[in-house]
Amino acid sequence: MEIQRGKGTYVKENAFKKQQDIEQLSKIKVNAKDLYEMRLIFEPEAVYYAALRATDSEIKRIIEL
């Protein structure tokens, strides 16, 4: 994995060859603010694409709810 500040995090080819590489990911501490910020990034896009693909009856049900 390669982290470039201001650009992003990139997974390199064969990044997880060893089991211990994967185990290190489970030890990462994440706080609630970080998780909330990630939700703000991904969820609006997910809703957008779900709405594009929704049937008329699905959209009607959403509006009713």
Stockholm file with secondary structure:
# STOCKHOLM 1.0

chainA/1-65         MEIQRGKGTYVKENAFKKQQDIEQLSKIKVNAKDLYEMRLIFEPEAVYYAALRATDSEIKRIIEL
#=GR chainA/1-65 SS CEEETTTEEECCTTTTCSHHHHHHHTTCCCCHHHHHHHHHHHHHHHHHHHHHHCCHHHHHHHHHC
#=GC SS_cons        CEEETTTEEECCTTTTCSHHHHHHHTTCCCCHHHHHHHHHHHHHHHHHHHHHHCCHHHHHHHHHC
//
